[in-house]
Amino acid sequence: MTETYRLVFVDDGDGPKTVEFDATDAGSALVIAHEEAKRRSAELWRGDDKLCTIKRLHGVSGEEFWQVGPGDITG
């Protein structure tokens, strides 16, 4: 069974954006979110429930990684 998820991108200079998609669970939704949010931070929603924020960060060696957690993506 799939559910509808939303990625909500804040207005970070590229303009606000919302992407809606279906996934079987939150883990699968994060995989899709990773592809959709290549250069931007976003909130992941299922219905009216904010599941988490995803924020792309850069390590000291230049590697990229995702920080996943609750809260405001601007903080």
PDB file of N, H, CA, C and O in Angstrom:
ATOM      1  N   MET A   1       0.837  -1.183   0.000  1.00  0.00           N
ATOM      2  CA  MET A   1       0.000   0.000   0.000  1.00  0.00           C
ATOM      3  C   MET A   1       0.884   1.249   0.000  1.00  0.00           C
ATOM      4  O   MET A   1       1.837   1.340   0.773  1.00  0.00           O
ATOM      5  N   THR A   2       0.572   2.178  -0.842  1.00  0.00           N
ATOM      6  H   THR A   2      -0.203   2.104  -1.470  1.00  0.00           H
ATOM      7  CA  THR A   2       1.356   3.410  -0.901  1.00  0.00           C
ATOM      8  C   THR A   2       0.595   4.557  -0.245  1.00  0.00           C
ATOM      9  O   THR A   2      -0.633   4.549  -0.153  1.00  0.00           O
ATOM     10  N   GLU A   3       1.352   5.526   0.200  1.00  0.00           N
ATOM     11  H   GLU A   3       2.350   5.533   0.126  1.00  0.00           H
ATOM     12  CA  GLU A   3       0.788   6.746   0.772  1.00  0.00           C
ATOM     13  C   GLU A   3       1.388   7.934   0.033  1.00  0.00           C
ATOM     14  O   GLU A   3       2.450   7.830  -0.581  1.00  0.00           O
ATOM     15  N   THR A   4       0.697   9.055   0.101  1.00  0.00           N
ATOM     16  H   THR A   4      -0.165   9.140   0.599  1.00  0.00           H
ATOM     17  CA  THR A   4       1.176  10.261  -0.556  1.00  0.00           C
ATOM     18  C   THR A   4       2.025  11.075   0.415  1.00  0.00           C
ATOM     19  O   THR A   4       1.621  11.348   1.545  1.00  0.00           O
ATOM     20  N   TYR A   5       3.199  11.451  -0.050  1.00  0.00           N
ATOM     21  H   TYR A   5       3.527  11.229  -0.969  1.00  0.00           H
ATOM     22  CA  TYR A   5       4.149  12.264   0.715  1.00  0.00           C
ATOM     23  C   TYR A   5       4.377  13.567  -0.033  1.00  0.00           C
ATOM     24  O   TYR A   5       4.130  13.655  -1.236  1.00  0.00           O
ATOM     25  N   ARG A   6       4.850  14.580   0.687  1.00  0.00           N
ATOM     26  H   ARG A   6       5.050  14.509   1.664  1.00  0.00           H
ATOM     27  CA  ARG A   6       5.179  15.870   0.090  1.00  0.00           C
ATOM     28  C   ARG A   6       6.541  16.317   0.562  1.00  0.00           C
ATOM     29  O   ARG A   6       6.881  16.184   1.738  1.00  0.00           O
ATOM     30  N   LEU A   7       7.311  16.844  -0.352  1.00  0.00           N
ATOM     31  H   LEU A   7       7.035  16.953  -1.307  1.00  0.00           H
ATOM     32  CA  LEU A   7       8.538  17.563  -0.014  1.00  0.00           C
ATOM     33  C   LEU A   7       8.232  19.043  -0.166  1.00  0.00           C
ATOM     34  O   LEU A   7       7.777  19.481  -1.222  1.00  0.00           O
ATOM     35  N   VAL A   8       8.478  19.807   0.875  1.00  0.00           N
ATOM     36  H   VAL A   8       8.849  19.451   1.733  1.00  0.00           H
ATOM     37  CA  VAL A   8       8.232  21.244   0.837  1.00  0.00           C
ATOM     38  C   VAL A   8       9.578  21.944   0.963  1.00  0.00           C
ATOM     39  O   VAL A   8      10.252  21.854   1.989  1.00  0.00           O
ATOM     40  N   PHE A   9       9.951  22.639  -0.096  1.00  0.00           N
ATOM     41  H   PHE A   9       9.403  22.712  -0.930  1.00  0.00           H
ATOM     42  CA  PHE A   9      11.204  23.389  -0.133  1.00  0.00           C
ATOM     43  C   PHE A   9      10.912  24.831   0.249  1.00  0.00           C
ATOM     44  O   PHE A   9       9.961  25.427  -0.256  1.00  0.00           O
ATOM     45  N   VAL A  10      11.718  25.394   1.132  1.00  0.00           N
ATOM     46  H   VAL A  10      12.491  24.910   1.542  1.00  0.00           H
ATOM     47  CA  VAL A  10      11.549  26.796   1.513  1.00  0.00           C
ATOM     48  C   VAL A  10      12.056  27.687   0.384  1.00  0.00           C
ATOM     49  O   VAL A  10      12.768  27.236  -0.513  1.00  0.00           O
ATOM     50  N   ASP A  11      11.680  28.941   0.446  1.00  0.00           N
ATOM     51  H   ASP A  11      11.102  29.308   1.175  1.00  0.00           H
ATOM     52  CA  ASP A  11      12.169  29.911  -0.534  1.00  0.00           C
ATOM     53  C   ASP A  11      13.591  30.291  -0.147  1.00  0.00           C
ATOM     54  O   ASP A  11      13.805  31.156   0.703  1.00  0.00           O
ATOM     55  N   ASP A  12      14.556  29.641  -0.777  1.00  0.00           N
ATOM     56  H   ASP A  12      14.383  28.938  -1.467  1.00  0.00           H
ATOM     57  CA  ASP A  12      15.971  29.842  -0.445  1.00  0.00           C
ATOM     58  C   ASP A  12      16.726  30.550  -1.555  1.00  0.00           C
ATOM     59  O   ASP A  12      17.942  30.402  -1.683  1.00  0.00           O
ATOM     60  N   GLY A  13      16.002  31.322  -2.359  1.00  0.00           N
ATOM     61  H   GLY A  13      15.014  31.443  -2.255  1.00  0.00           H
ATOM     62  CA  GLY A  13      16.621  31.995  -3.492  1.00  0.00           C
ATOM     63  C   GLY A  13      16.258  31.327  -4.804  1.00  0.00           C
ATOM     64  O   GLY A  13      16.257  31.973  -5.852  1.00  0.00           O
ATOM     65  N   ASP A  14      15.946  30.018  -4.755  1.00  0.00           N
ATOM     66  H   ASP A  14      15.947  29.493  -3.904  1.00  0.00           H
ATOM     67  CA  ASP A  14      15.485  29.296  -5.942  1.00  0.00           C
ATOM     68  C   ASP A  14      13.964  29.302  -6.021  1.00  0.00           C
ATOM     69  O   ASP A  14      13.393  28.784  -6.980  1.00  0.00           O
ATOM     70  N   GLY A  15      13.306  29.881  -5.028  1.00  0.00           N
ATOM     71  H   GLY A  15      13.771  30.302  -4.249  1.00  0.00           H
ATOM     72  CA  GLY A  15      11.855  29.921  -4.986  1.00  0.00           C
ATOM     73  C   GLY A  15      11.286  28.727  -4.247  1.00  0.00           C
ATOM     74  O   GLY A  15      11.899  27.660  -4.219  1.00  0.00           O
ATOM     75  N   PRO A  16      10.104  28.901  -3.641  1.00  0.00           N
ATOM     76  CA  PRO A  16       9.474  27.789  -2.935  1.00  0.00           C
ATOM     77  C   PRO A  16       9.020  26.724  -3.931  1.00  0.00           C
ATOM     78  O   PRO A  16       8.761  27.023  -5.096  1.00  0.00           O
ATOM     79  N   LYS A  17       8.927  25.487  -3.465  1.00  0.00           N
ATOM     80  H   LYS A  17       9.137  25.243  -2.519  1.00  0.00           H
ATOM     81  CA  LYS A  17       8.539  24.393  -4.349  1.00  0.00           C
ATOM     82  C   LYS A  17       7.950  23.277  -3.491  1.00  0.00           C
ATOM     83  O   LYS A  17       8.407  23.037  -2.374  1.00  0.00           O
ATOM     84  N   THR A  18       6.942  22.603  -4.017  1.00  0.00           N
ATOM     85  H   THR A  18       6.571  22.798  -4.925  1.00  0.00           H
ATOM     86  CA  THR A  18       6.369  21.432  -3.363  1.00  0.00           C
ATOM     87  C   THR A  18       6.325  20.296  -4.371  1.00  0.00           C
ATOM     88  O   THR A  18       5.873  20.479  -5.501  1.00  0.00           O
ATOM     89  N   VAL A  19       6.794  19.123  -3.963  1.00  0.00           N
ATOM     90  H   VAL A  19       7.161  18.975  -3.044  1.00  0.00           H
ATOM     91  CA  VAL A  19       6.771  17.931  -4.803  1.00  0.00           C
ATOM     92  C   VAL A  19       5.950  16.881  -4.071  1.00  0.00           C
ATOM     93  O   VAL A  19       6.235  16.557  -2.919  1.00  0.00           O
ATOM     94  N   GLU A  20       4.924  16.346  -4.741  1.00  0.00           N
ATOM     95  H   GLU A  20       4.692  16.610  -5.678  1.00  0.00           H
ATOM     96  CA  GLU A  20       4.097  15.298  -4.160  1.00  0.00           C
ATOM     97  C   GLU A  20       4.406  13.982  -4.856  1.00  0.00           C
ATOM     98  O   GLU A  20       4.576  13.948  -6.075  1.00  0.00           O
ATOM     99  N   PHE A  21       4.481  12.893  -4.086  1.00  0.00           N
ATOM    100  H   PHE A  21       4.343  12.921  -3.096  1.00  0.00           H
ATOM    101  CA  PHE A  21       4.786  11.591  -4.667  1.00  0.00           C
ATOM    102  C   PHE A  21       4.256  10.494  -3.760  1.00  0.00           C
ATOM    103  O   PHE A  21       3.964  10.732  -2.588  1.00  0.00           O
ATOM    104  N   ASP A  22       4.133   9.289  -4.308  1.00  0.00           N
ATOM    105  H   ASP A  22       4.370   9.095  -5.260  1.00  0.00           H
ATOM    106  CA  ASP A  22       3.674   8.132  -3.543  1.00  0.00           C
ATOM    107  C   ASP A  22       4.855   7.253  -3.186  1.00  0.00           C
ATOM    108  O   ASP A  22       5.782   7.083  -3.978  1.00  0.00           O
ATOM    109  N   ALA A  23       4.813   6.691  -1.977  1.00  0.00           N
ATOM    110  H   ALA A  23       4.060   6.829  -1.334  1.00  0.00           H
ATOM    111  CA  ALA A  23       5.846   5.764  -1.507  1.00  0.00           C
ATOM    112  C   ALA A  23       5.194   4.765  -0.554  1.00  0.00           C
ATOM    113  O   ALA A  23       4.129   5.026   0.007  1.00  0.00           O
ATOM    114  N   THR A  24       5.851   3.616  -0.381  1.00  0.00           N
ATOM    115  H   THR A  24       6.716   3.404  -0.837  1.00  0.00           H
ATOM    116  CA  THR A  24       5.289   2.573   0.476  1.00  0.00           C
ATOM    117  C   THR A  24       5.477   2.860   1.959  1.00  0.00           C
ATOM    118  O   THR A  24       4.683   2.399   2.779  1.00  0.00           O
ATOM    119  N   ASP A  25       6.520   3.619   2.320  1.00  0.00           N
ATOM    120  H   ASP A  25       7.165   3.993   1.654  1.00  0.00           H
ATOM    121  CA  ASP A  25       6.766   3.957   3.725  1.00  0.00           C
ATOM    122  C   ASP A  25       7.701   5.158   3.792  1.00  0.00           C
ATOM    123  O   ASP A  25       8.189   5.635   2.767  1.00  0.00           O
ATOM    124  N   ALA A  26       7.945   5.643   5.007  1.00  0.00           N
ATOM    125  H   ALA A  26       7.548   5.256   5.840  1.00  0.00           H
ATOM    126  CA  ALA A  26       8.773   6.842   5.174  1.00  0.00           C
ATOM    127  C   ALA A  26      10.208   6.616   4.703  1.00  0.00           C
ATOM    128  O   ALA A  26      10.833   7.538   4.179  1.00  0.00           O
ATOM    129  N   GLY A  27      10.740   5.405   4.880  1.00  0.00           N
ATOM    130  H   GLY A  27      10.232   4.656   5.306  1.00  0.00           H
ATOM    131  CA  GLY A  27      12.095   5.104   4.408  1.00  0.00           C
ATOM    132  C   GLY A  27      12.204   5.236   2.903  1.00  0.00           C
ATOM    133  O   GLY A  27      13.160   5.817   2.390  1.00  0.00           O
ATOM    134  N   SER A  28      11.221   4.696   2.195  1.00  0.00           N
ATOM    135  H   SER A  28      10.444   4.224   2.611  1.00  0.00           H
ATOM    136  CA  SER A  28      11.193   4.833   0.732  1.00  0.00           C
ATOM    137  C   SER A  28      11.019   6.288   0.334  1.00  0.00           C
ATOM    138  O   SER A  28      11.591   6.741  -0.657  1.00  0.00           O
ATOM    139  N   ALA A  29      10.227   7.022   1.110  1.00  0.00           N
ATOM    140  H   ALA A  29       9.762   6.655   1.915  1.00  0.00           H
ATOM    141  CA  ALA A  29      10.029   8.442   0.825  1.00  0.00           C
ATOM    142  C   ALA A  29      11.336   9.212   0.956  1.00  0.00           C
ATOM    143  O   ALA A  29      11.584  10.142   0.189  1.00  0.00           O
ATOM    144  N   LEU A  30      12.176   8.837   1.918  1.00  0.00           N
ATOM    145  H   LEU A  30      11.975   8.081   2.541  1.00  0.00           H
ATOM    146  CA  LEU A  30      13.468   9.514   2.078  1.00  0.00           C
ATOM    147  C   LEU A  30      14.386   9.259   0.890  1.00  0.00           C
ATOM    148  O   LEU A  30      15.153  10.140   0.502  1.00  0.00           O
ATOM    149  N   VAL A  31      14.316   8.064   0.310  1.00  0.00           N
ATOM    150  H   VAL A  31      13.693   7.349   0.626  1.00  0.00           H
ATOM    151  CA  VAL A  31      15.119   7.773  -0.889  1.00  0.00           C
ATOM    152  C   VAL A  31      14.683   8.684  -2.028  1.00  0.00           C
ATOM    153  O   VAL A  31      15.523   9.254  -2.725  1.00  0.00           O
ATOM    154  N   ILE A  32      13.377   8.823  -2.222  1.00  0.00           N
ATOM    155  H   ILE A  32      12.694   8.359  -1.656  1.00  0.00           H
ATOM    156  CA  ILE A  32      12.859   9.711  -3.264  1.00  0.00           C
ATOM    157  C   ILE A  32      13.227  11.155  -2.942  1.00  0.00           C
ATOM    158  O   ILE A  32      13.610  11.913  -3.833  1.00  0.00           O
ATOM    159  N   ALA A  33      13.113  11.534  -1.680  1.00  0.00           N
ATOM    160  H   ALA A  33      12.802  10.918  -0.956  1.00  0.00           H
ATOM    161  CA  ALA A  33      13.454  12.897  -1.268  1.00  0.00           C
ATOM    162  C   ALA A  33      14.910  13.212  -1.579  1.00  0.00           C
ATOM    163  O   ALA A  33      15.234  14.319  -2.008  1.00  0.00           O
ATOM    164  N   HIS A  34      15.782  12.241  -1.364  1.00  0.00           N
ATOM    165  H   HIS A  34      15.518  11.341  -1.015  1.00  0.00           H
ATOM    166  CA  HIS A  34      17.207  12.423  -1.656  1.00  0.00           C
ATOM    167  C   HIS A  34      17.415  12.768  -3.130  1.00  0.00           C
ATOM    168  O   HIS A  34      18.240  13.620  -3.457  1.00  0.00           O
ATOM    169  N   GLU A  35      16.678  12.114  -4.009  1.00  0.00           N
ATOM    170  H   GLU A  35      16.007  11.422  -3.743  1.00  0.00           H
ATOM    171  CA  GLU A  35      16.796  12.392  -5.446  1.00  0.00           C
ATOM    172  C   GLU A  35      16.196  13.746  -5.812  1.00  0.00           C
ATOM    173  O   GLU A  35      16.754  14.471  -6.635  1.00  0.00           O
ATOM    174  N   GLU A  36      15.066  14.088  -5.207  1.00  0.00           N
ATOM    175  H   GLU A  36      14.612  13.499  -4.539  1.00  0.00           H
ATOM    176  CA  GLU A  36      14.376  15.336  -5.540  1.00  0.00           C
ATOM    177  C   GLU A  36      15.072  16.563  -4.960  1.00  0.00           C
ATOM    178  O   GLU A  36      14.988  17.650  -5.532  1.00  0.00           O
ATOM    179  N   ALA A  37      15.753  16.398  -3.836  1.00  0.00           N
ATOM    180  H   ALA A  37      15.820  15.515  -3.371  1.00  0.00           H
ATOM    181  CA  ALA A  37      16.329  17.536  -3.110  1.00  0.00           C
ATOM    182  C   ALA A  37      17.844  17.536  -3.219  1.00  0.00           C
ATOM    183  O   ALA A  37      18.542  17.662  -2.214  1.00  0.00           O
ATOM    184  N   LYS A  38      18.345  17.397  -4.416  1.00  0.00           N
ATOM    185  H   LYS A  38      17.778  17.295  -5.233  1.00  0.00           H
ATOM    186  CA  LYS A  38      19.794  17.274  -4.608  1.00  0.00           C
ATOM    187  C   LYS A  38      20.589  18.459  -4.066  1.00  0.00           C
ATOM    188  O   LYS A  38      21.685  18.278  -3.537  1.00  0.00           O
ATOM    189  N   ARG A  39      20.046  19.671  -4.194  1.00  0.00           N
ATOM    190  H   ARG A  39      19.156  19.818  -4.625  1.00  0.00           H
ATOM    191  CA  ARG A  39      20.813  20.852  -3.782  1.00  0.00           C
ATOM    192  C   ARG A  39      20.077  21.717  -2.765  1.00  0.00           C
ATOM    193  O   ARG A  39      20.514  22.825  -2.454  1.00  0.00           O
ATOM    194  N   ARG A  40      18.960  21.212  -2.247  1.00  0.00           N
ATOM    195  H   ARG A  40      18.605  20.312  -2.499  1.00  0.00           H
ATOM    196  CA  ARG A  40      18.137  22.045  -1.374  1.00  0.00           C
ATOM    197  C   ARG A  40      17.708  21.283  -0.127  1.00  0.00           C
ATOM    198  O   ARG A  40      17.601  20.057  -0.141  1.00  0.00           O
ATOM    199  N   SER A  41      17.469  22.009   0.927  1.00  0.00           N
ATOM    200  H   SER A  41      17.556  23.005   0.938  1.00  0.00           H
ATOM    201  CA  SER A  41      16.889  21.439   2.135  1.00  0.00           C
ATOM    202  C   SER A  41      15.371  21.436   1.990  1.00  0.00           C
ATOM    203  O   SER A  41      14.806  22.237   1.246  1.00  0.00           O
ATOM    204  N   ALA A  42      14.718  20.522   2.713  1.00  0.00           N
ATOM    205  H   ALA A  42      15.178  19.871   3.317  1.00  0.00           H
ATOM    206  CA  ALA A  42      13.266  20.402   2.572  1.00  0.00           C
ATOM    207  C   ALA A  42      12.651  19.791   3.820  1.00  0.00           C
ATOM    208  O   ALA A  42      13.339  19.218   4.665  1.00  0.00           O
ATOM    209  N   GLU A  43      11.329  19.930   3.911  1.00  0.00           N
ATOM    210  H   GLU A  43      10.770  20.395   3.224  1.00  0.00           H
ATOM    211  CA  GLU A  43      10.544  19.243   4.928  1.00  0.00           C
ATOM    212  C   GLU A  43       9.831  18.079   4.253  1.00  0.00           C
ATOM    213  O   GLU A  43       9.347  18.217   3.130  1.00  0.00           O
ATOM    214  N   LEU A  44       9.764  16.937   4.925  1.00  0.00           N
ATOM    215  H   LEU A  44      10.157  16.824   5.837  1.00  0.00           H
ATOM    216  CA  LEU A  44       9.046  15.774   4.410  1.00  0.00           C
ATOM    217  C   LEU A  44       7.752  15.628   5.195  1.00  0.00           C
ATOM    218  O   LEU A  44       7.766  15.529   6.422  1.00  0.00           O
ATOM    219  N   TRP A  45       6.624  15.616   4.471  1.00  0.00           N
ATOM    220  H   TRP A  45       6.612  15.696   3.475  1.00  0.00           H
ATOM    221  CA  TRP A  45       5.294  15.541   5.073  1.00  0.00           C
ATOM    222  C   TRP A  45       4.555  14.308   4.575  1.00  0.00           C
ATOM    223  O   TRP A  45       4.738  13.886   3.433  1.00  0.00           O
ATOM    224  N   ARG A  46       3.714  13.730   5.438  1.00  0.00           N
ATOM    225  H   ARG A  46       3.565  14.073   6.365  1.00  0.00           H
ATOM    226  CA  ARG A  46       2.729  12.712   5.057  1.00  0.00           C
ATOM    227  C   ARG A  46       1.396  13.232   5.569  1.00  0.00           C
ATOM    228  O   ARG A  46       1.139  13.241   6.773  1.00  0.00           O
ATOM    229  N   GLY A  47       0.550  13.666   4.639  1.00  0.00           N
ATOM    230  H   GLY A  47       0.759  13.659   3.661  1.00  0.00           H
ATOM    231  CA  GLY A  47      -0.702  14.311   5.030  1.00  0.00           C
ATOM    232  C   GLY A  47      -0.410  15.592   5.788  1.00  0.00           C
ATOM    233  O   GLY A  47       0.349  16.441   5.321  1.00  0.00           O
ATOM    234  N   ASP A  48      -1.017  15.729   6.963  1.00  0.00           N
ATOM    235  H   ASP A  48      -1.634  15.039   7.343  1.00  0.00           H
ATOM    236  CA  ASP A  48      -0.797  16.913   7.799  1.00  0.00           C
ATOM    237  C   ASP A  48       0.337  16.727   8.796  1.00  0.00           C
ATOM    238  O   ASP A  48       0.577  17.595   9.635  1.00  0.00           O
ATOM    239  N   ASP A  49       1.037  15.595   8.709  1.00  0.00           N
ATOM    240  H   ASP A  49       0.842  14.890   8.028  1.00  0.00           H
ATOM    241  CA  ASP A  49       2.111  15.286   9.655  1.00  0.00           C
ATOM    242  C   ASP A  49       3.482  15.588   9.055  1.00  0.00           C
ATOM    243  O   ASP A  49       3.870  15.010   8.040  1.00  0.00           O
ATOM    244  N   LYS A  50       4.203  16.497   9.695  1.00  0.00           N
ATOM    245  H   LYS A  50       3.887  16.967  10.519  1.00  0.00           H
ATOM    246  CA  LYS A  50       5.583  16.774   9.289  1.00  0.00           C
ATOM    247  C   LYS A  50       6.451  15.668   9.874  1.00  0.00           C
ATOM    248  O   LYS A  50       6.582  15.551  11.092  1.00  0.00           O
ATOM    249  N   LEU A  51       7.046  14.853   8.997  1.00  0.00           N
ATOM    250  H   LEU A  51       6.940  14.948   8.007  1.00  0.00           H
ATOM    251  CA  LEU A  51       7.840  13.713   9.443  1.00  0.00           C
ATOM    252  C   LEU A  51       9.245  14.113   9.854  1.00  0.00           C
ATOM    253  O   LEU A  51       9.746  13.668  10.887  1.00  0.00           O
ATOM    254  N   CYS A  52       9.883  14.956   9.047  1.00  0.00           N
ATOM    255  H   CYS A  52       9.476  15.318   8.209  1.00  0.00           H
ATOM    256  CA  CYS A  52      11.257  15.346   9.347  1.00  0.00           C
ATOM    257  C   CYS A  52      11.689  16.456   8.407  1.00  0.00           C
ATOM    258  O   CYS A  52      10.976  16.829   7.476  1.00  0.00           O
ATOM    259  N   THR A  53      12.862  16.963   8.677  1.00  0.00           N
ATOM    260  H   THR A  53      13.441  16.659   9.434  1.00  0.00           H
ATOM    261  CA  THR A  53      13.520  17.870   7.748  1.00  0.00           C
ATOM    262  C   THR A  53      14.763  17.163   7.220  1.00  0.00           C
ATOM    263  O   THR A  53      15.381  16.360   7.918  1.00  0.00           O
ATOM    264  N   ILE A  54      15.108  17.469   6.007  1.00  0.00           N
ATOM    265  H   ILE A  54      14.606  18.121   5.440  1.00  0.00           H
ATOM    266  CA  ILE A  54      16.348  16.945   5.438  1.00  0.00           C
ATOM    267  C   ILE A  54      17.181  18.144   4.989  1.00  0.00           C
ATOM    268  O   ILE A  54      16.679  19.070   4.351  1.00  0.00           O
ATOM    269  N   LYS A  55      18.441  18.100   5.334  1.00  0.00           N
ATOM    270  H   LYS A  55      18.848  17.348   5.852  1.00  0.00           H
ATOM    271  CA  LYS A  55      19.334  19.218   5.029  1.00  0.00           C
ATOM    272  C   LYS A  55      20.651  18.660   4.521  1.00  0.00           C
ATOM    273  O   LYS A  55      21.278  17.837   5.188  1.00  0.00           O
ATOM    274  N   ARG A  56      21.069  19.096   3.355  1.00  0.00           N
ATOM    275  H   ARG A  56      20.559  19.765   2.813  1.00  0.00           H
ATOM    276  CA  ARG A  56      22.336  18.656   2.775  1.00  0.00           C
ATOM    277  C   ARG A  56      23.468  19.485   3.376  1.00  0.00           C
ATOM    278  O   ARG A  56      23.424  20.715   3.366  1.00  0.00           O
ATOM    279  N   LEU A  57      24.470  18.803   3.892  1.00  0.00           N
ATOM    280  H   LEU A  57      24.506  17.804   3.899  1.00  0.00           H
ATOM    281  CA  LEU A  57      25.624  19.460   4.506  1.00  0.00           C
ATOM    282  C   LEU A  57      26.912  19.001   3.832  1.00  0.00           C
ATOM    283  O   LEU A  57      26.920  18.001   3.114  1.00  0.00           O
ATOM    284  N   HIS A  58      27.980  19.721   4.061  1.00  0.00           N
ATOM    285  H   HIS A  58      27.973  20.533   4.644  1.00  0.00           H
ATOM    286  CA  HIS A  58      29.286  19.382   3.502  1.00  0.00           C
ATOM    287  C   HIS A  58      30.274  19.164   4.642  1.00  0.00           C
ATOM    288  O   HIS A  58      30.373  19.984   5.555  1.00  0.00           O
ATOM    289  N   GLY A  59      31.000  18.057   4.582  1.00  0.00           N
ATOM    290  H   GLY A  59      30.919  17.390   3.841  1.00  0.00           H
ATOM    291  CA  GLY A  59      32.008  17.746   5.591  1.00  0.00           C
ATOM    292  C   GLY A  59      33.300  18.497   5.336  1.00  0.00           C
ATOM    293  O   GLY A  59      33.442  19.176   4.318  1.00  0.00           O
ATOM    294  N   VAL A  60      34.230  18.377   6.252  1.00  0.00           N
ATOM    295  H   VAL A  60      34.115  17.826   7.078  1.00  0.00           H
ATOM    296  CA  VAL A  60      35.504  19.096   6.143  1.00  0.00           C
ATOM    297  C   VAL A  60      36.336  18.620   4.957  1.00  0.00           C
ATOM    298  O   VAL A  60      37.172  19.370   4.453  1.00  0.00           O
ATOM    299  N   SER A  61      36.120  17.392   4.506  1.00  0.00           N
ATOM    300  H   SER A  61      35.441  16.783   4.916  1.00  0.00           H
ATOM    301  CA  SER A  61      36.859  16.862   3.355  1.00  0.00           C
ATOM    302  C   SER A  61      36.120  17.090   2.044  1.00  0.00           C
ATOM    303  O   SER A  61      36.546  16.609   0.994  1.00  0.00           O
ATOM    304  N   GLY A  62      35.000  17.830   2.106  1.00  0.00           N
ATOM    305  H   GLY A  62      34.654  18.221   2.959  1.00  0.00           H
ATOM    306  CA  GLY A  62      34.244  18.118   0.900  1.00  0.00           C
ATOM    307  C   GLY A  62      33.132  17.130   0.605  1.00  0.00           C
ATOM    308  O   GLY A  62      32.368  17.326  -0.340  1.00  0.00           O
ATOM    309  N   GLU A  63      33.027  16.062   1.403  1.00  0.00           N
ATOM    310  H   GLU A  63      33.649  15.903   2.170  1.00  0.00           H
ATOM    311  CA  GLU A  63      31.968  15.084   1.155  1.00  0.00           C
ATOM    312  C   GLU A  63      30.611  15.680   1.533  1.00  0.00           C
ATOM    313  O   GLU A  63      30.514  16.530   2.418  1.00  0.00           O
ATOM    314  N   GLU A  64      29.563  15.216   0.841  1.00  0.00           N
ATOM    315  H   GLU A  64      29.642  14.525   0.121  1.00  0.00           H
ATOM    316  CA  GLU A  64      28.211  15.661   1.139  1.00  0.00           C
ATOM    317  C   GLU A  64      27.501  14.587   1.941  1.00  0.00           C
ATOM    318  O   GLU A  64      27.724  13.393   1.742  1.00  0.00           O
ATOM    319  N   PHE A  65      26.644  15.028   2.853  1.00  0.00           N
ATOM    320  H   PHE A  65      26.464  15.998   3.015  1.00  0.00           H
ATOM    321  CA  PHE A  65      25.820  14.083   3.595  1.00  0.00           C
ATOM    322  C   PHE A  65      24.527  14.778   3.994  1.00  0.00           C
ATOM    323  O   PHE A  65      24.423  16.004   3.955  1.00  0.00           O
ATOM    324  N   TRP A  66      23.540  13.969   4.381  1.00  0.00           N
ATOM    325  H   TRP A  66      23.625  12.973   4.413  1.00  0.00           H
ATOM    326  CA  TRP A  66      22.247  14.479   4.792  1.00  0.00           C
ATOM    327  C   TRP A  66      22.130  14.480   6.301  1.00  0.00           C
ATOM    328  O   TRP A  66      22.525  13.522   6.967  1.00  0.00           O
ATOM    329  N   GLN A  67      21.588  15.555   6.834  1.00  0.00           N
ATOM    330  H   GLN A  67      21.267  16.332   6.293  1.00  0.00           H
ATOM    331  CA  GLN A  67      21.174  15.603   8.228  1.00  0.00           C
ATOM    332  C   GLN A  67      19.657  15.445   8.210  1.00  0.00           C
ATOM    333  O   GLN A  67      18.956  16.227   7.569  1.00  0.00           O
ATOM    334  N   VAL A  68      19.154  14.441   8.909  1.00  0.00           N
ATOM    335  H   VAL A  68      19.724  13.805   9.431  1.00  0.00           H
ATOM    336  CA  VAL A  68      17.722  14.183   8.967  1.00  0.00           C
ATOM    337  C   VAL A  68      17.272  14.368  10.401  1.00  0.00           C
ATOM    338  O   VAL A  68      17.836  13.769  11.317  1.00  0.00           O
ATOM    339  N   GLY A  69      16.268  15.186  10.597  1.00  0.00           N
ATOM    340  H   GLY A  69      15.810  15.673   9.853  1.00  0.00           H
ATOM    341  CA  GLY A  69      15.776  15.386  11.948  1.00  0.00           C
ATOM    342  C   GLY A  69      14.560  16.288  11.976  1.00  0.00           C
ATOM    343  O   GLY A  69      14.168  16.840  10.948  1.00  0.00           O
ATOM    344  N   PRO A  70      13.962  16.440  13.147  1.00  0.00           N
ATOM    345  CA  PRO A  70      12.820  17.336  13.289  1.00  0.00           C
ATOM    346  C   PRO A  70      13.294  18.781  13.364  1.00  0.00           C
ATOM    347  O   PRO A  70      14.488  19.051  13.496  1.00  0.00           O
ATOM    348  N   GLY A  71      12.360  19.688  13.280  1.00  0.00           N
ATOM    349  H   GLY A  71      11.390  19.468  13.173  1.00  0.00           H
ATOM    350  CA  GLY A  71      12.696  21.082  13.527  1.00  0.00           C
ATOM    351  C   GLY A  71      12.788  21.917  12.275  1.00  0.00           C
ATOM    352  O   GLY A  71      12.467  21.473  11.173  1.00  0.00           O
ATOM    353  N   ASP A  72      13.231  23.121  12.474  1.00  0.00           N
ATOM    354  H   ASP A  72      13.493  23.482  13.369  1.00  0.00           H
ATOM    355  CA  ASP A  72      13.314  24.134  11.432  1.00  0.00           C
ATOM    356  C   ASP A  72      14.573  23.929  10.601  1.00  0.00           C
ATOM    357  O   ASP A  72      15.666  23.820  11.159  1.00  0.00           O
ATOM    358  N   ILE A  73      14.440  23.875   9.269  1.00  0.00           N
ATOM    359  H   ILE A  73      13.553  23.963   8.816  1.00  0.00           H
ATOM    360  CA  ILE A  73      15.606  23.628   8.421  1.00  0.00           C
ATOM    361  C   ILE A  73      16.510  24.848   8.304  1.00  0.00           C
ATOM    362  O   ILE A  73      17.617  24.747   7.776  1.00  0.00           O
ATOM    363  N   THR A  74      16.055  25.993   8.787  1.00  0.00           N
ATOM    364  H   THR A  74      15.156  26.075   9.216  1.00  0.00           H
ATOM    365  CA  THR A  74      16.906  27.175   8.707  1.00  0.00           C
ATOM    366  C   THR A  74      17.830  27.282   9.903  1.00  0.00           C
ATOM    367  O   THR A  74      18.753  28.097   9.900  1.00  0.00           O
ATOM    368  N   GLY A  75      17.596  26.465  10.935  1.00  0.00           N
ATOM    369  H   GLY A  75      16.846  25.803  10.938  1.00  0.00           H
ATOM    370  CA  GLY A  75      18.383  26.574  12.160  1.00  0.00           C
ATOM    371  C   GLY A  75      19.632  25.761  12.165  1.00  0.00           C
ATOM    372  O   GLY A  75      20.374  25.776  13.148  1.00  0.00           O
TER     373      GLY A  75
END
